[in-house]
Amino acid sequence: MIPLEKFYTEDPRWHEKIGDIHALLERVKISEEQSGDVLHLRKLNRILSIHASTAIEGNQLTLGQVADVINGKPVWGPPKDIKEVRNAWHAYNEMPHYEPWSVGDLLQAHAHLTETLIGESGQFRTVGVAVVRGDGVVMHRGTTAEQVPVRVKQLLHWGKTSEAHPLIKSSAVHYMLEYIHPFRDGNGRIGRLWQTLILSKWNPLFAWMPVETLVHHNQALYYKALQDSHTGAVDCRPFIGFMLDAIANSLYKYIDVATETLADVPVDVGVNAGVNVGVNVGVNDQILEHLRQEPRLSAKELATLLNKNTRTIERHLKMLREQGRLKRIGSDKAGHWEVIERPS
């Protein structure tokens, strides 16, 4: 059994990352004030989060379809996927009523997320589980079913009493929920929701941050960070580092959506929202594709190609470098870009 006070070691770089996140939160406040329609902006970002969190688990609905489901419009798709989206929308909207350190609220949130989808909705699992790779190799076995209730109770008590910064604490709780694997299904969704909940109690802005979107677009790295955190002895330092980067990049994304997307999206945040946001979310991929073909393109040239302003492209380039997807070789004037392909 892992002593909860010893399940991660600190990284000196975390302090700088936390400082950057504090500064970005101030920028988010400004972007909301300038957006002209905060409620619309927040709903749009929650749709992004729900699409990403369900897509990570294999949901096939597009962003536009997710928006339509949330807006009560008819959608042609797998009934299970539609129900997952409706459940997630309900669970995220219930966040203000959840207490992050309550076992009962954790079970209630799981019930909201998995209603009618699994047999043990809102209940700790009664069977053993294992995370199995595509080739059949067992990557991780969850805590024994008998130990799950006490381990979850210990974890939430640790979270309630720990003096760790909320950014670190929330990431650590997220990791440990995945490690314990307390439910038969829905562990990833509840882990991401619970991290968002913990952060939102620290700063209400996080209730609307699309952290899941960045996790979705870096899914291989997300799972690698989870795996690296329990290779041998459990130390979730790699996962905390990954999530701090994802959180910072989610704030950049929120600012981008506020400044670029809002004016183009209809008030009902319907199908067109999915199209417009999908284009915005795909800017990084478009940049990478252009740089694969022509590594010496400048930010100004990329801006022209993608019909964006140069400052926006520079933000995306910075984000890609922080995510480890892009590297600058040589000087700004004479150098070139190297695209770093993500693990499959």
N, C-alpha and C positions, 0 to 999 in steps of 0.2 A: 504493500500500500504506500503510495507516494505522500510524504509529508507535504502538506499544501504550502508551507512557508518556504519550501525549497524546490518548487517546480520550475523556476526560471532563474537565470543569472542575468544581471544587468549589462547593458551595452552602453558605453560612454556616449555613443552617437545619438542615443535616444533623446538626450537633453536638447540637442540642437534641433532635432526633428519636432519635438514638442513645442519649442519656441517658434518654429516656422508655422506650426498649426495654429498657435495663438494669434499670430499676425494675420494668417489667412482668414480666421474667423472675423476679424475686424473688417477685412475686405468684403466678406460675404454680407455683413450687415449693411455696408455701403451699397453693394449691388442690389440688395433687396429694396433699399430705400429708393434707388433709382429706377427699379423695374416698373413701378406704377401699378402693379397688381400682384401683391405678395401671395395671396391665397391661390391664385392661378399658377404662379411659379412653383409653389410648394406642392400643389397637386401633381403638376407635371413631373417633378422630381421623384415623388412617391411612386408614380407609375413606372418611371425608369427603374426604381429600386425593386419593385415587385416583379417586373418583367425579368430583371437580371437574376434575382434570387430563385425564381421558379425555373428559369432557363438552365441555371447551373445544375439543377436536379433532373434535367431532361425534358422539361416542358417545351412543347413544339410551337406554341402560339407566338406570333410575331408581336413586335411592340405595338403596332397599330391594332391588332386583335385584342391585346391586353387592355389597351385604352378603351376599346369598344365594350368589352366585358364589364369593365368598371363603370362605364357610362350607361349600362343596361341595354346596349344594342345587341341585336342578334349576331352570333358569331358561328361560323361553320368550322368546327374543330373537334378534337377528341373530348368527350364529356368530362373525363378525368382532369384534363388540362384546364378546362374552363372552371371546374370546381376548385382546383388548386389556386387559381388566380382570385376567385371570389373569396376563398378562405383567407388568403394572404392579405387582401384588401381589408377584410374585417379585422384580422389580427393586428395589422399595423395601425388601424384607426383606434383600436382599443389601448394602444400604448400608454396614453395618459393615466389609465386606470390600473396599470400593472405596477407592482412593487418589485424591483429587480432582485431583491434578496429574499423573496417569498417563494417557497417550494410550491405552495398552492397556486400562486399566480403563474409560475412556470408551467405547471400542468394545465392550467386554464388556457394559456397562450397556445400550448401544443394542441389542445382540443380545438381551438379556433382554426389553427393552421391545417389540421388533418381531418376535420369533421367529415364523416362518411367515406373517407378515403382509406383508412386502415382500421384493423380490428381493435387495436388498443389505443385509440385516440384519447389523449389526455391522461394516459396512464403510463407509468414506468413499465418497461418491457419485462416479460416473465420468462424469456428465453435468452440463451447466449447469442451473440452476434459477432460477425467478423467482417472487416473491410477487405474485399478480395479484388485483386487487380484483374484486368481483362483476360490475362493468360492463366488465371486460376491461382496465382500466388497470393497467400494471405498476407496483407500488409499490416493489419492491426486487429487484435481482438479486444473488444470492449470489456469494461469491468463486468464481473459476473453479475447475473441478474439479482442475486441475493444481496449484493453489496451496493447496487445502484442507489437506492434511497438514501443510505447513510453517506455515500460519497457526494451526492448532489447537495445534501444538507450541509456537509462540511465545506463544500466549495462556495455556496452562497453565504455561509457564515464568514468564510475568509474574505469574500468580496465586501461584505458589510463592514468588517472591522479593519481591513487592510488600509494602510496609509499610502499605498501606491497611487500615483497619478491616475485619474480616471481613464486616460488614453491607454495606459499600460494595463490597468486593472481590467478594463473591458475586453482587451485583446486576450489577456490571460484566461478570463472566464470563457470567452468564445472557444479558445483552444481546448480547455479542459472539458467543456461540454462535448466537443467532438471526440476527445480521448475517452471519456467515460462512456459515451454513446448510450445515453439513458433510455432512448426510445427505440421501438422496433423500426420506425421510419420517421423521417422529418428532422433528423439531428442537425443536418446542415442548415436547414431553414430556421430552426429554433436558435441555433448558435449565432447566426447573423442577426436575427431579430433581437436577441438578448444583448448583443454588443451595442446595437443601435439604441436600445432602451437605456442601457447604463450611461451611454454618452449623452442621451437626451436629458437625463436627470441632472447631468453636470452642466450642459449648455443646450437649451431647447432647440437651437438651430439644427442639432444633429438628428432630430426627429425627421428632418426632410432631406438629409444628405444622401445622395445616391452611392453610398459606399459599396453596395452590392454590385453596382454597375462596373466599378473598377475591378472588383474580384472576378466578375464574369469575364471581362476582357483579358484577365490574367489568370485564367483558371488553372492552367498547368503549374504556374508558379505558386498559386494558392495551395494546391495539393502537395507540391514539393515542400513548401514551408511547413505544412502539417507533418509530413513524413520526416523531414529533417529534425523536427522538434521531439521526436521519440525514437530516433535511431540510437539504440543503446539506452542509456539513462535518459529519463524524461527531462528536457530542458526546452521550454517553448520560446526561448530567445529568438530563433529564426522566424517563428510565426509572428511574434510581437513586432519585430522589425518590418516584416512584410506588411502587416496591417497599418503601422504608422505611415508607411509610404502610400498605401491605398487610401487612407483617411485624408492625407494631404492632397492627393490627386483628386479625390472626390470633391474637395472644396474648390479646387481649380475648375472642375467640371460644373459645379453649381454656378460659379461666377460666369462661365462660358454660356451656360443655358440662359442665365439671367440677361446677359448682354446681347446674345446672338439669336436666340430661338424665340423668346417670348413674343416679340412683335409679329412673328409670322404664324403663330399658332392660334386657331379659333378658340373662343372662350370655353367651349364645351370639352376641350382637350380630347377630341375624338380621333378618327382615323388619320387626319392630316397631322395631328400631333405626332403620331407614330412615324409618319413619313419624315417630317421636319427634324424631329429629334434623332431619328435614325441616321439622317444625313449628318447631323452634328456629331453624333457618337462615332460615325465612320470617318471623321476627318483624320484621325491618327492613322487608320489603315490606308487612306488615300495618300497621306504623306509618305508612309513607308513604301508603298508601291512605286511612287515617283522616284524615291531615292534609291530603290533597288535598280531602277533603269538608268538613272543619272545621279550618281552620288555627289556630284559637285554643285547641285542646285543650291542657291541661296534662299534664305527665308523670304526675301522679296520676290524671287522668281516662283517659289512655291505658292505664295499668296496670289500671284497673278494667275497661275494655273488652276488654283482651287477657288478663285473668286472670293477670297477672304482678305482682310487687312493684315499687314505685316506683323502687327503686334499680336494678333490672334495666333498666327502661325508660330511665332516665337514662343508663345505659351505652350502650344502643343509640342514643339520640339523639346522644350524644357521637361514637360511631362514624360515624353518618350525616353529621354535620357535618365530621368529618375526611376522609371520603371525597368531600366536595363534593356530596353528594346532598340536603343540607338546610341551610337558612340561617335564622337568627333575625332577624326584623325588629322593631326597637323593644325595649322593656324586657321583663324577665322577666314582669312582672305585666300590663302593658298591650299588649305586642306580640303578634306572631303568627309562625307558621312559613311558610316558602316552600319548597316542594318543587322541587328543581332536576332537571329531566328529563335523563336521560343521552342522549348521542348514539346514534342507531340504527345 
